[in-house]
Amino acid sequence: MLLIDKVQTLEGLQVYGDDVDPFTFYVLPEQPRFRLDDAGRPVFKFLKYRSPKKRTDGSFGGGFIIFDSEFAVDDAQRDKIIDALTTQVGRSRPGAKVKLGTIQWAKGTAKLNFVADGGALIQSVVNPMSPSLFGRNITPFTMELSQEGATFFEQALQGSGGVVQVAYEMSAWVKLPAITGLATFHSEKYYEFVQHITDDSGCGDDTRTEDIREEIRSSDIMFVEVNAGIGADPKIVNEIRGSLMDTLEQTVARKMLEQLGQYDGDRGMLEDYEDIRRDYKKIKIDDFSYTITEKSASLWPFNPQGTLPNITTLVDASGAPIRWADYAQVIDLDDPFFKTLEVTVRLNADLEALPIHSVDVHLEFDGKQLVVDDLHFGKADDVGKFSCFLDGKPPEYRYSYRVNFKNSAQPFEMPTQTSKSDELTISVDDTGLLLVEVRKGNLNLDEIPSALVTVRYEPTTMPAIEEQYVIDATHDTHSLQKAILERRSKPVTYKIDYRTADGKTLSTPWRETVRQIYVNSPFTDLREVMVTAEGDFTAEIDSILVDLAYQDAANDYTVHTNGALTKGSTFLDWKFPVIDHTVGTVTYSGTIRRQNGTVEDIPPTIATGSISIGEHVEKLLPITLQPDLIDFNQVALVRVALRYGTDPATRQEEDLILRDASPQTWTIELPDLESPRTYSMSVTYYLKDGTSRQLPETVSDALKPVIPPPPPA
């Protein structure tokens, strides 16, 4: 399998190594390109109508662009890369045979980037649901052009550069790099005892000399290292590092209990000896090494995209330049002599991997006489040609085909269809075969040991197909291949029933897919609840304590949280994983603590949307002063006197000082909802030159009044 961090660049392309075989490599193309045939010529056709072609909706078509894109490496580059790899490997293994492996593509899409021009240039684009996902990852495109579009693309597609932009979104199975952890410990202890005794027992006074020296030395080194490559899970990296540290500390603690010891032999003078020397040494060396390695496989995204170079910048396999005239055709619908029908028929299905034996295609065209041809496809790379004169008739032909299955006597008969395209591609979804892959994704089998996947598809002409597959420790991949004897025209529906380790069953709603079903964690959806506090946190409310609970009764799944809303934080954004965000109920309760010491309970309430909690603020009127027009390079400060009401019982006053362009807010508490919402305001400007100016008092109802610059002197 492709090893994602074993990569190098050769011939300008990314070349990956294999996780097992050192002589197998995988080449990743740099970007999509036009598909080339065996002669190195692009599979491309430009058709332009000489006279307007009226479409069924009354507009006039101008032509077609039909081409195949592919995400593949050409043979010349492959040969160069193989030569380079052979030379590289041969330095250590002479004679070793290098091979290029096939990347295991799991899913993908391909699209054009300029299709949303409103139909002014491109009237329609037709391409399959996904690339072929094998071989060259071929995707056929058919673009129907308006008259202006035909003229535009005829000029834009010639010369240098390019105008067709193709974006692939591909995912392949790769092996993630190994996470390795190393813990080492090295200890050295040294002990030396030296004793020298001399005894002079001759004539005269005896003399005895004793010299003792003891020396102890010790050194310890501990080392822990974790190496992780691209894609490594940080949680796993931290777990490995912690395991290494624990193992090392336990080992070191045990080693420290083993003391070196000292010399415990005879240290006195022996009889009949006049000179004694004792020399005792002891060395203890400890080494410890512990290694951990962890590997895993995963889907890895590759998103090649780019502008395809115009075909006039290409050369074929012989080196001859590609000429626009060989790929562009002007069709004169008024001159029957020049009107021919050339249809290229291809099969975009991997016959070796699918239960399809062969495909027989029948084509016919009514000219002066009926022209009939039958084409047989026994391999995915077979190409068929249908050619005839139009004889003054529109370039519309009829075709039908029969798909012969390997293990079924009953083939799929496609009823007669009509087409005007000179590129007819029969894809997997057109073969009367239902193909679905069920694979284990990021499901944690320790938490959820098994999952039951129910796959359902409802053909038009036969009973519904429903299959069930179990994903567990011994079954991680299933393939549904069943003949439906009709063209597949709608997605597959599926649902997953998870069985948790504690015996619960969690079920997902029915979902849709095309060909791939990945069994991931059941908690793939997200629920978000916004709680907003209301009330006066400046003078009345101290805090609001809120308890929140989410319950999915059908799945026996409950989540709780709580929080405090204060003046500095008046909202709570609660996000939590759920199985399906459209089911389940959110309930809230709590208490309101006031600054005067009183407490008010909030009873349990079911939330129907965003939650507003606290006191209603309909009677609060915030007035925000906007000093944007004042030049504070000349004005030192501005005093704004605000007044509301004339009744002494309800009169409110506030003086706000503005020193810069920052807005300031004064909140009026209305006596009731019927009270007037007007207030009076006077402004005094204090200039930096020592003078002052004043605006007379005015009455306003603006919630965001703009303070004007000071009046002239």
C-alpha positions in Angstrom: 0.0 0.0 0.0 1.2 3.6 -0.7 3.2 4.9 2.2 2.2 8.6 2.5 5.4 9.9 4.0 7.8 7.9 1.8 7.9 10.4 -1.0 10.3 11.9 -3.4 10.2 14.1 -6.5 11.3 12.5 -9.9 10.7 14.2 -13.2 8.7 16.8 -11.5 6.2 14.3 -10.1 5.5 12.9 -6.6 6.7 9.3 -6.3 5.7 7.4 -3.2 7.1 4.2 -1.8 5.3 1.0 -0.7 4.9 0.2 3.0 6.1 -3.4 2.5 7.9 -3.9 -0.9 11.0 -1.7 -1.2 10.9 -2.1 -5.0 7.2 -1.0 -5.5 6.5 2.7 -6.1 3.4 4.8 -6.9 3.5 7.9 -9.1 1.0 10.7 -8.5 0.3 12.8 -11.6 0.8 16.5 -11.2 -2.6 17.6 -12.5 -5.4 16.4 -14.8 -4.9 16.5 -18.6 -6.7 15.7 -21.8 -6.8 11.9 -22.3 -4.4 10.7 -25.0 -5.0 7.8 -27.3 -2.4 5.1 -28.3 -0.8 7.5 -30.8 -0.5 10.3 -28.2 -3.3 12.3 -29.7 -5.8 14.0 -27.4 -9.4 12.7 -27.2 -10.9 16.0 -28.1 -13.4 17.3 -30.5 -14.7 20.8 -31.3 -17.8 21.2 -33.4 -19.1 24.5 -34.7 -22.3 25.0 -36.6 -21.9 27.2 -39.7 -25.6 28.1 -39.6 -27.6 28.5 -36.3 -29.0 25.4 -34.8 -32.3 26.0 -33.1 -32.7 24.2 -29.7 -36.0 22.9 -28.3 -36.2 25.9 -25.9 -36.0 28.4 -28.8 -32.4 29.4 -28.3 -29.7 28.8 -30.9 -26.8 26.4 -30.2 -23.4 27.1 -31.6 -21.6 23.8 -31.2 -20.1 21.2 -28.9 -16.8 20.5 -27.1 -16.4 16.8 -26.4 -13.3 15.6 -24.6 -12.0 13.1 -22.0 -9.9 14.2 -19.1 -7.7 11.8 -17.2 -5.6 11.8 -14.1 -2.7 9.6 -15.2 1.0 9.6 -16.0 2.0 9.3 -19.6 4.2 6.4 -20.8 7.3 8.6 -21.4 7.3 9.9 -17.9 6.6 6.4 -16.5 9.7 5.1 -18.4 11.9 7.9 -17.1 10.7 7.4 -13.5 11.3 3.6 -13.7 14.8 4.3 -15.1 15.6 6.7 -12.3 14.2 4.4 -9.6 16.1 1.4 -11.1 19.3 3.4 -10.9 18.5 4.6 -7.4 17.6 1.1 -6.1 20.6 -0.5 -8.0 23.1 1.3 -5.8 22.2 -1.0 -2.9 20.5 -3.9 -4.7 22.1 -4.4 -8.1 19.7 -6.2 -10.5 16.6 -5.5 -8.5 13.5 -5.0 -10.6 11.5 -1.9 -9.9 7.7 -1.7 -10.6 5.0 0.9 -10.4 2.0 -0.1 -8.4 -1.6 1.0 -8.8 -3.0 3.5 -6.4 -6.1 2.2 -4.6 -8.7 5.0 -5.4 -11.8 4.8 -3.3 -13.9 7.7 -4.4 -13.7 10.8 -6.5 -15.4 13.5 -8.5 -14.4 15.6 -11.5 -15.9 18.9 -12.6 -15.3 22.0 -14.7 -14.7 25.3 -13.0 -16.3 27.6 -15.5 -19.8 26.1 -15.9 -21.6 28.8 -13.9 -21.6 31.5 -16.5 -25.4 31.8 -16.7 -25.6 30.0 -20.0 -24.1 32.9 -22.0 -21.3 30.7 -23.4 -22.0 27.2 -22.1 -25.6 25.9 -22.4 -25.1 22.6 -20.7 -22.4 20.2 -19.4 -22.8 16.5 -19.2 -20.3 14.2 -17.3 -20.6 11.0 -15.2 -21.3 11.0 -11.5 -17.6 10.2 -10.8 -14.3 9.3 -12.6 -13.7 5.7 -13.5 -11.6 5.2 -10.3 -9.4 2.7 -12.1 -6.7 2.9 -14.7 -6.4 6.4 -16.0 -9.4 7.8 -14.0 -11.1 8.9 -17.2 -14.0 11.4 -17.1 -15.8 12.3 -20.3 -17.2 15.8 -20.7 -19.7 17.1 -23.3 -20.2 20.9 -23.4 -23.0 22.3 -25.5 -22.1 25.9 -26.6 -24.2 28.9 -27.5 -23.3 30.8 -30.7 -21.2 33.2 -28.7 -19.6 30.3 -26.8 -18.6 28.5 -30.0 -16.9 31.6 -31.3 -15.2 32.3 -27.9 -13.9 28.8 -27.4 -12.8 28.4 -31.0 -10.3 31.2 -30.5 -9.5 30.7 -26.8 -8.6 27.0 -27.3 -6.0 27.8 -29.8 -2.5 29.1 -29.3 -0.5 29.0 -26.0 -2.0 28.7 -22.5 -5.3 27.0 -21.8 -8.9 27.8 -20.9 -10.5 24.5 -19.8 -10.1 24.0 -16.0 -10.8 20.6 -14.5 -10.8 19.9 -10.8 -10.6 16.3 -9.5 -11.4 15.4 -5.9 -9.9 12.0 -5.3 -9.4 9.9 -2.2 -7.1 6.8 -2.0 -6.3 4.2 0.6 -2.8 4.9 1.9 -0.7 3.6 4.8 0.1 6.4 7.3 3.7 6.6 8.5 4.8 4.6 11.5 4.8 6.3 14.8 8.0 5.2 16.6 8.9 5.8 20.2 12.3 5.2 21.8 13.2 5.3 25.5 16.8 4.7 26.6 18.6 4.7 29.9 22.4 4.5 30.5 24.0 4.4 34.0 27.6 4.1 35.1 28.8 3.7 38.7 32.4 3.5 39.8 33.9 2.7 43.2 37.6 2.4 44.2 39.2 1.6 47.7 43.0 2.0 48.1 44.8 1.3 51.5 48.6 1.4 52.0 50.0 0.4 55.5 53.8 0.3 56.4 55.1 -0.9 59.8 58.8 -0.3 60.8 59.4 -2.9 63.6 63.2 -2.6 63.7 65.4 -1.1 66.5 64.3 1.9 68.3 60.7 3.2 68.4 58.2 1.4 66.0 56.7 3.6 63.3 53.4 2.7 61.5 52.0 4.6 58.5 48.5 4.1 57.1 47.1 5.8 53.9 43.5 5.2 52.9 41.7 6.6 49.8 38.0 5.9 48.7 36.4 7.3 45.5 32.8 7.0 44.2 31.6 8.3 40.8 28.1 8.0 39.3 26.4 9.2 36.0 22.9 8.6 34.6 21.4 9.5 31.2 17.7 9.2 30.3 16.4 9.8 26.8 12.8 9.7 25.3 12.0 10.4 21.7 8.8 10.0 19.6 9.0 10.3 15.8 5.7 10.8 13.9 5.3 11.5 10.2 2.6 13.1 8.1 -1.0 12.3 9.2 -0.1 11.0 12.7 -2.8 11.3 15.2 -1.6 13.7 18.0 -3.6 11.8 20.6 -1.7 8.6 19.7 1.7 10.4 19.7 1.0 11.7 23.2 -0.1 8.3 24.4 3.1 6.7 23.1 5.2 9.4 24.7 3.5 8.9 28.1 3.9 5.1 27.8 7.6 5.5 27.2 8.1 7.8 30.1 6.2 5.5 32.5 8.2 2.5 31.4 11.5 4.4 31.7 10.7 5.8 35.1 9.7 2.4 36.5 12.9 0.8 35.1 15.1 3.6 36.5 13.5 3.4 39.9 14.2 -0.4 40.0 17.8 0.1 38.9 18.4 2.8 41.6 17.6 0.2 44.3 20.5 -1.9 43.2 23.3 0.0 45.1 27.0 -0.4 44.1 28.2 -1.1 47.7 31.6 -0.5 49.4 34.7 -2.5 50.3 33.9 -4.5 53.4 37.1 -6.7 53.8 39.9 -6.6 56.4 41.4 -3.2 56.8 44.0 -4.0 59.7 47.7 -4.9 59.7 48.5 -8.6 59.2 51.0 -10.4 61.4 54.5 -10.8 60.0 53.8 -8.2 57.3 55.6 -4.8 57.3 54.1 -3.4 54.1 50.5 -4.0 53.0 48.6 -2.5 50.0 44.9 -3.2 49.4 43.4 -2.0 46.0 39.6 -2.7 45.5 37.6 -1.5 42.4 33.9 -2.0 41.4 32.2 -0.8 38.2 28.4 -1.2 37.4 27.0 -0.3 34.0 23.3 -0.4 33.2 21.7 0.0 29.8 18.0 0.0 28.9 16.2 0.5 25.6 12.4 0.3 24.8 10.8 0.8 21.4 7.1 1.3 20.4 5.8 1.3 16.7 2.3 2.0 15.5 0.9 1.9 11.9 -2.5 2.4 10.4 -4.2 2.8 7.0 -6.5 5.7 6.1 -8.3 7.5 3.2 -6.1 10.3 2.0 -7.4 13.2 -0.2 -5.6 14.1 -3.4 -7.2 17.1 -5.2 -5.4 17.6 -8.5 -6.7 20.5 -10.4 -5.5 22.9 -13.1 -5.9 24.4 -16.5 -5.5 21.9 -19.3 -3.0 23.2 -21.9 -4.6 23.9 -25.3 -4.2 20.9 -27.6 -2.3 23.1 -30.0 0.6 23.1 -27.5 0.8 19.3 -27.6 2.7 16.9 -29.8 1.7 13.3 -30.6 3.8 10.1 -29.9 5.8 10.7 -33.1 6.6 14.2 -32.1 4.3 15.9 -34.7 2.5 18.9 -33.4 -1.2 18.7 -32.8 -3.1 20.8 -35.3 -6.3 22.5 -34.5 -7.8 21.7 -37.9 -7.6 17.9 -37.1 -9.9 18.3 -34.1 -12.2 21.1 -35.1 -15.0 20.7 -37.5 -17.4 23.2 -39.0 -20.7 21.6 -39.8 -22.7 23.2 -42.5 -26.2 22.0 -42.0 -27.2 23.6 -45.4 -24.8 21.4 -47.4 -25.7 17.7 -47.3 -22.4 16.8 -49.1 -20.3 17.8 -46.1 -22.6 16.4 -43.4 -21.3 13.2 -41.9 -21.8 11.5 -38.6 -18.8 10.2 -36.8 -19.4 8.5 -33.5 -16.8 7.1 -31.1 -18.1 4.6 -28.7 -16.3 3.7 -25.4 -17.0 1.6 -22.3 -16.1 3.2 -19.0 -16.4 0.1 -16.8 -13.8 -2.2 -15.4 -14.9 -5.6 -16.8 -12.3 -7.5 -14.8 -13.5 -6.3 -11.4 -17.3 -6.3 -12.3 -19.6 -9.2 -13.0 -19.9 -8.1 -16.6 -18.7 -10.4 -19.4 -19.2 -8.1 -22.4 -21.3 -5.3 -23.8 -22.9 -5.3 -27.3 -23.8 -1.9 -28.8 -26.2 -1.5 -31.7 -26.2 1.8 -33.7 -28.3 2.9 -36.6 -28.9 6.0 -38.7 -31.6 6.7 -41.2 -30.0 8.4 -44.2 -30.8 7.6 -47.8 -30.8 4.1 -46.5 -30.7 2.6 -43.0 -27.1 2.4 -41.8 -26.6 -0.2 -39.1 -23.5 -1.3 -37.1 -22.9 -3.6 -34.1 -19.9 -3.2 -31.8 -18.7 -5.7 -29.2 -16.8 -4.6 -26.1 -14.9 -7.4 -24.2 -12.3 -5.2 -22.5 -12.5 -1.8 -20.8 -10.1 -0.2 -23.3 -12.0 -1.3 -26.4 -13.1 1.6 -28.7 -15.7 1.4 -31.4 -16.4 3.6 -34.4 -19.7 4.3 -36.2 -19.5 6.4 -39.4 -22.1 7.3 -42.1 -23.2 10.2 -44.3 -26.0 12.4 -43.0 -27.7 12.6 -46.4 -29.3 15.9 -45.6 -30.7 14.7 -42.3 -29.9 15.9 -38.7 -27.0 14.3 -37.0 -29.2 12.3 -34.7 -28.7 8.5 -34.4 -30.3 5.7 -32.5 -28.5 3.3 -30.2 -29.2 0.5 -27.8 -27.0 -2.0 -26.1 -27.0 -5.2 -24.2 -24.9 -6.0 -21.1 -24.0 -9.6 -20.7 -23.4 -10.6 -17.1 -20.9 -13.4 -16.1 -23.2 -15.3 -13.7 -26.6 -14.6 -15.2 -28.3 -15.8 -18.3 -30.6 -12.7 -18.4 -28.8 -9.7 -19.9 -29.6 -6.0 -19.5 -31.3 -4.6 -22.6 -31.0 -0.8 -22.8 -34.0 0.5 -24.9 -33.3 2.5 -27.9 -32.0 6.0 -27.2 -31.3 8.9 -29.5 -28.2 11.1 -29.4 -26.4 13.8 -31.4 -23.0 13.5 -29.7 -20.1 12.0 -31.6 -18.7 10.7 -28.3 -20.9 7.9 -26.8 -19.6 6.6 -23.4 -21.3 3.8 -21.5 -20.4 4.2 -17.9 -20.9 1.8 -14.9 -24.1 3.5 -14.0 -25.5 2.8 -17.5 -24.8 -1.0 -17.4 -27.9 -2.1 -15.5 -25.7 -3.0 -12.5 -26.1 -1.8 -8.9 -22.6 -1.4 -7.5 -22.2 -0.3 -3.8 -19.1 -0.7 -1.6 -19.5 -0.8 2.2 -16.3 -0.1 4.2 -15.3 0.5 7.8 -14.3 4.1 8.3 -13.1 5.7 11.5 -15.4 3.5 13.7 -13.8 2.7 17.1 -14.6 -1.0 17.6 -13.6 -0.8 21.3 -16.5 1.5 21.9 -18.9 0.2 19.2 -18.1 -3.5 18.5 -20.5 -3.9 15.5 -22.6 -1.9 13.1 -25.5 -3.2 10.9 -25.7 -1.4 7.6 -29.0 -1.6 5.7 -28.6 -0.7 2.0 -31.7 0.0 -0.1 -32.3 0.8 -3.8 -35.6 0.9 -5.5 -35.4 0.1 -9.2 -38.2 1.2 -11.5 -39.1 -2.1 -13.0 -38.4 -4.7 -10.3 -38.9 -5.0 -6.5 -36.8 -2.9 -4.1 -33.4 -4.3 -3.3 -32.5 -4.3 0.4 -29.3 -5.9 1.8 -27.8 -5.8 5.3 -24.1 -6.0 6.1 -22.3 -6.3 9.5 -19.1 -4.3 10.1 -17.1 -5.7 13.1 -13.6 -6.9 14.0 -13.7 -9.6 11.3 -15.7 -7.9 8.6 -14.6 -4.4 7.4 -15.5 -4.5 3.7 -18.6 -5.7 1.7 -19.5 -5.3 -1.9 -23.0 -5.2 -3.3 -23.1 -6.1 -7.0 -26.5 -6.9 -8.4 -28.1 -6.7 -11.8 -31.1 -4.2 -11.8 -31.7 -4.5 -15.5 -32.1 -0.8 -15.9 -30.0 2.3 -16.1 -29.2 3.5 -12.6 -30.7 7.0 -12.2 -30.9 7.7 -8.5 -28.8 7.4 -5.4 -28.7 4.5 -2.9 -30.3 5.0 0.5 -28.8 3.5 3.7 -29.0 3.6 7.4 -26.7 2.3 10.1 -27.6 0.6 13.5 -24.7 0.8 15.9 -24.4 -1.7 18.8 -22.4 -0.1 21.6 -20.2 -2.0 24.1 -22.7 -1.4 26.9 -25.6 -2.9 24.9 -27.2 0.2 23.5 -28.4 0.6 19.9 -27.8 3.9 18.1 -29.5 4.4 14.7 -28.9 7.0 12.0 -31.6 8.3 9.7 -31.8 7.2 6.1 -29.1 8.8 4.0 -28.1 8.9 0.4 -24.9 8.0 -1.4 -23.7 7.0 -4.9 -21.4 4.0 -4.7 -19.4 4.2 -1.4 -20.7 3.8 2.2 -18.2 4.5 4.9 -19.2 3.3 8.4 -17.8 6.1 10.6 -18.6 7.1 14.2 -22.3 7.6 14.7 -21.8 11.1 16.1 -21.2 12.7 12.7 -23.8 15.5 13.1 -23.6 18.6 15.3 -26.2 20.4 17.3 -25.7 24.0 18.3 -27.7 25.9 20.9 -27.3 29.6 21.6 -28.2 31.0 25.0 -28.5 34.8 25.3 -29.0 36.7 28.6 -31.4 39.6 28.8 -31.6 42.2 31.5 -29.7 45.0 33.2 -26.3 43.5 34.4 -25.1 46.9 35.5 -27.6 47.8 38.2 -29.9 44.8 38.7 -28.7 41.3 37.7 -25.5 39.8 39.2 -25.5 36.5 37.2 -27.7 33.9 35.6 -26.9 30.2 36.1 -28.3 28.0 33.4 -28.5 24.2 33.1 -28.9 22.7 29.6 -29.8 19.1 28.6 -30.2 17.4 25.3 -32.1 14.1 25.0 -32.5 11.7 22.1 -35.0 9.3 23.5 -35.1 7.0 20.5 -31.4 6.3 20.9 -31.2 6.7 24.7 -28.6 9.4 24.3 -28.3 12.4 26.7 -25.9 15.3 27.0 -25.7 17.9 29.8 -23.9 21.2 30.3 -24.2 24.3 32.4 -22.7 27.8 32.6 -22.9 31.3 34.1 -24.0 34.4 32.2 -22.5 37.6 33.6 -22.0 41.2 32.6 -18.7 40.2 30.9 -20.2 37.2 29.1 -23.9 37.5 28.2 -24.1 34.5 25.9 -23.4 30.8 25.8 -22.7 28.8 22.6 -23.2 25.1 23.2 -22.1 22.7 20.5 -22.3 18.9 21.0 -22.2 15.8 18.7 -25.5 14.1 17.9 -26.6 11.3 15.7 -29.2 13.4 13.9 -29.6 17.2 14.6 -33.2 17.1 13.5 -34.4 14.9 16.4 -34.1 15.2 20.2 -35.1 18.0 22.6 -33.2 20.7 24.4 -34.4 21.6 27.9 -33.1 24.5 30.0 -33.5 25.7 33.6 -31.6 27.8 36.1 -31.6 30.7 38.6 -31.3 34.5 38.3 -29.1 36.0 41.1 -29.8 39.7 41.6 -27.4 42.3 43.0 -29.8 42.9 46.0 -29.3 39.2 47.0 -32.6 37.8 45.8 -32.7 34.6 43.7 -35.4 33.7 41.1 -35.7 30.1 39.8 -36.1 29.5 36.1 -38.3 26.4 35.7 -37.4 23.6 33.2 -38.4 24.7 29.7 -38.2 23.0 26.3 -36.3 25.2 23.8 -37.7 25.6 20.3 -34.8 27.6 18.9 -32.3 30.1 20.3 -32.8 30.6 24.1 -33.3 34.1 25.6 -33.1 33.9 29.4 -33.4 36.6 32.1 -35.5 39.8 32.2 -37.1 41.2 29.1 -35.4 44.3 27.8 -38.3 45.9 25.8 -38.2 48.8 28.2 -34.5 49.4 27.8 -33.5 52.1 25.3 -29.7 52.1 24.6 -28.4 55.3 23.1 -25.0 54.9 21.5 -23.1 58.1 20.7 -21.0 58.0 17.5 -18.2 60.6 17.5 -16.7 59.6 14.1 -17.0 63.2 12.7 -14.9 64.8 15.5 -11.3 65.6 14.8 -9.6 64.7 18.2 -6.4 66.2 17.0 -8.0 69.6 17.6 -10.6 68.7 20.2 -9.4 67.7 23.6 -12.7 66.3 24.9 -16.4 66.5 24.3 -19.1 66.6 27.1 -22.5 65.3 26.1 -25.3 66.1 28.5 -28.3 63.6 28.1 -31.7 64.1 29.7 -34.8 62.0 29.7 -38.2 62.9 31.0 -39.5 65.9 33.0 -41.2 64.0 35.9 -38.8 64.1 38.9 -39.9 60.5 39.7 -38.8 59.1 36.4 -36.3 61.7 35.2 -32.9 60.3 34.1 -29.7 62.2 33.4 -26.2 61.3 32.3 -23.1 63.2 31.2 -20.8 61.3 28.9 -17.2 62.4 28.2 -15.7 61.6 24.8 -11.9 61.7 24.5 -11.5 59.7 21.2 -13.6 58.3 18.4 -14.8 55.3 20.5 -18.6 55.0 20.8 -20.2 55.3 24.2 -23.7 54.1 25.3 -26.3 55.4 27.8 -29.2 53.1 28.5 -32.6 54.7 29.4 -35.1 52.5 31.4 -38.5 53.5 30.2 -41.3 53.7 32.8 -43.5 51.5 30.6 -43.8 50.5 27.0 -46.1 53.4 26.2 -43.6 56.0 27.4 -42.1 58.4 24.8 -38.7 57.3 23.3 -37.3 60.8 22.8 -34.5 62.5 24.9 -32.7 65.8 24.9 -29.0 66.3 24.3 -26.6 69.2 24.5 -22.9 69.1 23.5 -19.9 71.1 24.8 -16.6 71.0 22.9 -13.3 71.7 24.7 -10.6 72.5 22.1 -6.9 72.0 22.6 -6.2 75.7 22.1 -8.1 76.4 25.4 -11.3 77.6 23.9 -14.7 75.9 24.1 -17.8 75.8 21.9 -21.3 74.6 22.5 -24.4 73.2 20.6 -27.7 74.1 22.1 -30.0 71.4 23.5 -31.9 69.3 20.9 -34.5 66.6 21.2 -33.9 63.3 19.4 -35.2 59.8 19.1 -32.1 58.3 17.3 -30.6 55.2 18.9 -27.2 55.9 17.4 -26.9 59.7 17.2 -23.8 61.0 15.3 -22.1 63.9 17.2 -21.3 66.7 14.7 -18.0 68.5 14.7 -17.8 71.7 16.8 -19.5 74.8 15.3 -17.4 77.7 13.9 -16.2 80.2 16.4 
